[in-house]
Amino acid sequence: MLKTSAENGNVFDPRNEECGEMDMTNEQYYDLIRPYEDARRLLETRLEILNHSLYGSRAVCGPIHNMQNRIKAKKSIEDKLRRLGQRDSVSNARDYLQDIAGIRVICYFVDDIYNVAAGLKRQSDLVLVKERDYIATPKPNGYRSYHIVMGAPVYCLDAMEYFPVEVQFRTMSMDFWASMEHRICYKKNPENRERLEQEFLTYAAVLKEIEEKFEEYRERRENGWPPEEAD
Ligand code: 0O2
């Protein structure tokens, strides 16, 4: 497992002069995110390859419907570090944040999610840093998604370092729910919060039911998965 300095117990204390951390300039931000972009591109390529190879060449369709990616904006990095009680310095961003680079993978079916994630986890040059299965255990508000943080190797001239990339796997219905909830409730304080929370829980249950209905229309597995043994 990769260990951050936070996990090693080096918590920043604003009163501690010895920390000597500097706030982040724009230039430092762009230098900070460069290797995260490299790591994100590497993982996205691996995901694309899994999409067209995982179910074999005769498969009707790959497991992935679409992918989105983002690099955390400077302000979001600063806000998150402050929420964590840390100064917004480059070294703190590297030590405390594992979601500077993010990829969201939208799959057709729930087992597509687990198949693609397993394919990624099997790749021996990647390191699994963190795993959260909110499909097996949804959050109390109804949020469902499967999150992994993978460490991807980024090579410079004579050195290699792992950079974390957060990959969120969702089905289309999970993504629909989460996007609306993110817009309306998540980390916000809307009027009628309690009523909205109840309504979103109901929507989560309805969408899960629809998702399960769609499973019935799935092509039979013999159409490409698991791939046939070669003669
Ligand atoms: P944003 O605005 O999407 O970037 P942490 O990553 O440290 O904040 P944790 O618990 O380690 O928190 O990570 P977790 O639970 O895996 O959640 C990380 C991300 O998942 C969030 O990023 C959201 O994108 C998404 N997420 C988690 N819970 C919810 C939820 O209840 N509703 C919605 N809509 N999205 C959720 P950020 O940085 O919090 O937010």
Residues whose N, C-alpha, C, O or C-beta is under 5 A from the ligand:
A	BS01	0O2	R132 Y143 H147 A178 E181 H182 Y186
